[in-house]
Amino acid sequence: MKLSRYVEHFRNVMASVMENMLVLMTVIKISMLRIKYRSLSQFLIETKTDYTADNYKNDKEKLIFF
């Protein structure tokens, strides 16, 4: 839809812009994840030991963490 032809229909223009923004944001986020997946996976591997319940002594510590 050509936005310049339908400027008088503001609701349609805004709907189109919002839809395009959503698609653009999704593509950008997926691209960022694809670019940074190595560093993210390394971070998750290094912090995996922090997420075991055996590291915490009592229920209060577990509740604070989780």
C-alpha positions as CSV (number, residue, x, y, z in Angstrom):
1,M,0.0,0.0,0.0
2,K,1.4,3.4,-1.0
3,L,1.3,5.5,2.1
4,S,1.6,8.8,0.2
5,R,-1.7,8.1,-1.6
6,Y,-3.6,7.3,1.6
7,V,-2.4,10.1,3.9
8,E,-6.0,11.3,4.4
9,H,-6.8,7.9,5.9
10,F,-4.6,8.3,9.0
11,R,-5.8,5.1,10.7
12,N,-4.7,3.0,7.7
13,V,-1.3,4.7,7.5
14,M,-0.7,4.2,11.2
15,A,-1.7,0.5,11.0
16,S,0.7,0.0,8.2
17,V,3.5,1.8,9.9
18,M,3.0,-0.2,13.2
19,E,2.9,-3.5,11.3
20,N,6.1,-2.7,9.5
21,M,7.8,-1.6,12.8
22,L,6.9,-4.9,14.4
23,V,8.3,-6.9,11.5
24,L,11.5,-4.7,11.5
25,M,12.0,-5.1,15.2
26,T,11.6,-8.9,14.9
27,V,14.1,-9.1,12.1
28,I,16.6,-7.0,14.0
29,K,16.3,-9.1,17.2
30,I,16.7,-12.3,15.2
31,S,19.7,-10.9,13.4
32,M,21.3,-9.8,16.7
33,L,20.9,-13.2,18.2
34,R,22.4,-14.8,15.1
35,I,25.4,-12.5,15.3
36,K,25.9,-12.9,19.0
37,Y,25.0,-16.6,19.5
38,R,28.6,-17.7,20.3
39,S,29.0,-15.3,23.1
40,L,25.5,-16.0,24.4
41,S,26.1,-19.7,24.4
42,Q,29.4,-19.3,26.2
43,F,27.8,-17.1,28.8
44,L,25.0,-19.7,29.4
45,I,27.6,-22.5,29.7
46,E,29.6,-20.6,32.2
47,T,26.6,-19.7,34.4
48,K,24.9,-23.1,34.2
49,T,26.4,-24.2,37.5
50,D,24.7,-21.2,39.2
51,Y,21.3,-22.6,38.3
52,T,21.4,-25.8,40.3
53,A,19.5,-26.1,43.6
54,D,22.4,-27.9,45.3
55,N,24.4,-24.6,45.5
56,Y,22.0,-23.1,48.1
57,K,22.0,-24.2,51.7
58,N,18.4,-23.6,52.7
59,D,15.0,-22.8,51.3
60,K,15.3,-19.1,52.0
61,E,18.4,-18.8,49.8
62,K,16.6,-20.8,47.0
63,L,13.6,-18.5,47.1
64,I,15.8,-15.4,47.0
65,F,17.6,-16.8,43.9
66,F,14.5,-18.1,42.1
